[in-house]
Every structure is written in C-alpha cells, then in structure tokens.
C-alpha cells in the first residue's frame, strides 16, 4: 500500500512552511519517556519524522542507533543541516509502507493523524508497525484524542481511544493507553500516550 498523500504533497507543505504540527522542540511526554530509558543500544525508528526533534534529543543523549524516516527529502535535509554529526545512512527517504527493516522501538508523533482516516489506512498502519518491530518490540507515542470530523482534507485527523484500540489490539499487547497529563499547552486534554508491545 502506498502512503495516502504523496511525496509532492508533503514537500510542498514544508516549502510553504505549512507545518502547524511542528512545535519546534521535543514534546514533553516523549521526553519524559526517553529520560527513563536505560538501554542506549535500542534500535529506534521515527517514521514521518518531519523535523525530528525527538531524534536530535535521543542522539544527543547517547542513543546512537536512531533512524529517521520521511516521505519528503525536505525535512531530512533540514535535519541534517541542524545535526551535522548525525549519520547520513540513518536518514531514510522512503514511503513508510514500503520500508523494510526491524526495530526495537518505534516512536509515534503526529504521523498516524496525517493519513486520510479510512479504516483501511488505519488498519494498514497498525499492521505495518507490527511488521517493523522485533518480537516484543514496542510502539510508543502520542495519538490525538478529539472527534474525527467529516473533513478529509484538514489535518490532523482525530479519533478516540476505543477506535484506535480496535486497530492495535490484533497486533499488540496494550501496556498503557491513557490521557496525557503533561501535554504542551495547545494539546492539553487532546492526547493519548500509548505503549504497545508486539504480540
């Protein structure tokens, strides 16, 4: 399955600075999660990473096995300019659904909400996440918790806990999936933090 919105769409968004999802720094809930990780050898993927502040934070804190994936070359180039020491081979210009490798940990941050929210697309996301993880690997991150509107053009696309679980439960054990207590101001009360373990 190909990504719903192609490379050209996302490249244009970056070139026109239409990046409302970009908060300019690592999000508080993910920073708190990273700060309690002790295994610096973890192989980590951040798909649909955009400007990838999470990757910068992880790499600068000793996690050297971090991979950044985006369908557009634009944010990858900008990331490389900001992080000249980050290994170029760990910057992956590719369609998430065509990517093949395995990881211990995959980070979700405003990626799921970028796809047109059909049942097919959301099921494909969950299935692909499962395929990219090693046995007992984890999918960890943030999902928006607000009603899904009929407008299939305006991102981010929302949803709710019960709906998301219907996609994840066939592939993952749910370790936690709850309202976020430490969201940034504009997202307060609108995020769920999840840790899912590959079954």
C-alpha positions in Angstrom: 0.0 0.0 0.0 1.3 3.5 -0.8 1.2 6.4 1.5 -2.1 8.3 1.2 -0.6 11.7 0.5 2.5 11.5 -1.7 5.9 13.0 -1.5 5.0 16.1 -3.5 2.2 17.0 -1.1 4.4 16.9 2.0 7.4 18.6 0.2 5.1 21.4 -0.7 3.9 21.7 2.9 7.5 22.1 4.1 8.5 24.5 1.4 5.4 26.7 2.1 6.1 26.4 5.9 2.6 24.9 6.4 3.8 22.8 9.3 1.3 23.6 12.1 2.0 20.3 13.8 5.6 21.3 14.3 6.0 22.6 17.9 9.7 23.4 17.5 11.1 21.1 20.2 10.6 17.6 21.6 7.2 17.1 23.1 7.1 16.8 26.9 5.5 13.3 27.2 8.1 11.8 24.8 11.0 13.5 26.6 9.7 12.0 29.9 9.5 8.6 28.3 13.0 8.8 26.8 14.5 10.0 30.0 13.6 6.7 31.8 15.1 4.5 29.0 18.4 2.9 30.1 19.3 0.7 27.1 21.2 3.0 24.8 21.7 0.2 22.2 18.0 0.2 21.3 17.4 0.4 17.5 14.8 3.1 17.2 12.7 4.3 14.2 10.8 7.6 14.0 8.6 7.4 10.9 7.0 10.5 9.3 9.5 12.3 11.5 9.4 15.7 9.9 12.0 17.9 11.7 12.6 15.1 14.2 13.3 16.9 17.4 12.9 13.5 19.1 15.8 12.1 17.1 18.0 15.0 18.0 17.2 14.6 21.7 17.8 10.8 21.6 21.0 11.0 19.6 22.5 13.8 21.8 21.7 11.6 24.9 23.6 8.6 23.7 21.1 6.7 21.6 23.2 6.3 18.5 21.0 3.7 16.8 18.2 6.1 15.8 16.7 6.1 12.3 14.6 9.0 10.9 12.2 8.2 8.1 10.2 10.7 6.0 8.5 10.5 2.6 9.8 14.0 1.8 13.5 14.8 1.5 12.9 18.4 2.6 12.8 17.8 6.4 15.6 15.2 6.2 17.9 17.8 4.5 17.0 20.4 7.1 17.6 17.9 9.9 21.0 17.0 8.5 21.9 20.7 8.4 20.9 21.1 12.0 22.6 17.9 13.1 25.8 17.5 11.0 27.1 14.7 13.2 24.0 12.5 12.8 24.9 9.6 10.4 23.5 10.2 6.9 22.7 6.5 6.4 20.3 6.7 9.4 18.2 9.3 7.5 15.7 7.4 5.3 13.9 9.0 2.4 11.1 6.5 1.8 7.4 5.7 2.0 6.8 4.1 5.4 4.6 1.4 3.8 7.5 0.3 1.6 10.1 0.4 4.2 11.6 -2.9 5.4 13.8 -3.4 8.4 13.2 -4.3 12.1 13.4 -2.1 15.2 13.2 -2.5 19.0 11.2 0.7 19.4 9.1 2.9 17.0 8.1 6.3 18.0 4.7 7.8 17.0 4.5 11.6 16.9 1.9 13.3 14.6 2.3 10.6 12.0 -0.8 8.5 12.4 -3.0 11.6 12.3 -1.6 12.6 8.9 -3.3 9.8 6.9 -6.7 10.1 5.5 -8.6 8.4 8.3 -10.2 5.5 6.5 -10.5 2.1 8.2 -8.2 0.6 5.6 -5.4 3.2 6.1 -5.5 2.9 9.9 -5.5 -0.9 9.8 -2.6 -0.8 7.3 -0.7 1.5 9.8 -1.1 -0.9 12.7 -0.1 -3.9 10.5 3.0 -2.2 9.2 4.1 -1.1 12.7 3.8 -4.7 13.8 5.9 -5.9 10.8 8.7 -3.4 11.5 9.1 -4.4 15.1 11.2 -7.2 16.5 9.4 -9.8 18.7 8.3 -7.9 21.9 9.3 -4.6 20.3 7.4 -1.5 21.3 5.3 1.1 19.5 5.3 4.2 21.8 3.9 7.6 21.3 1.1 10.1 21.2 -2.3 9.9 19.4 -4.7 12.8 19.2 -7.9 12.4 21.3 -10.6 14.5 19.7 -13.5 13.8 17.4 -13.0 12.8 13.8 -14.7 15.3 11.6 -16.1 14.7 8.1 -13.4 17.0 6.5 -10.9 14.6 5.0 -8.6 17.4 3.9 -7.8 19.2 7.1 -5.2 17.6 9.2 -4.6 16.4 11.9 -7.2 13.7 11.8 -8.6 12.7 15.2 -10.2 9.7 16.7 -10.7 8.2 20.1 -9.2 5.5 22.4 -11.7 2.8 21.6 -11.3 3.3 17.8 -7.5 3.2 18.0 -7.6 0.1 20.1 -9.7 -1.7 17.5 -6.8 -1.3 15.1 -4.0 -2.1 17.5 -5.3 -5.0 19.5 -5.0 -7.6 16.8 -1.2 -6.9 16.6 -0.2 -5.6 20.0 -0.5 -6.1 23.7 -1.6 -2.8 25.3 0.8 -1.9 28.1 -0.8 1.6 28.6 -3.0 3.9 26.6 -4.3 6.8 28.6 -4.9 10.5 28.6 -1.7 12.5 28.8 -1.1 14.5 31.9 1.9 16.5 30.7 0.9 17.7 27.2 2.1 21.0 25.9 -0.5 23.8 26.4 -2.2 23.8 23.0 -2.6 20.0 23.2 -3.8 19.7 26.8 -6.6 17.2 27.1 -6.3 16.2 23.5 -3.6 13.5 23.6 -3.3 9.8 24.5 0.0 8.3 25.4 0.4 4.7 24.4 2.9 1.8 24.8 2.1 -1.2 22.6 4.1 -4.4 22.6 4.3 -6.6 19.5 2.5 -9.9 20.1 
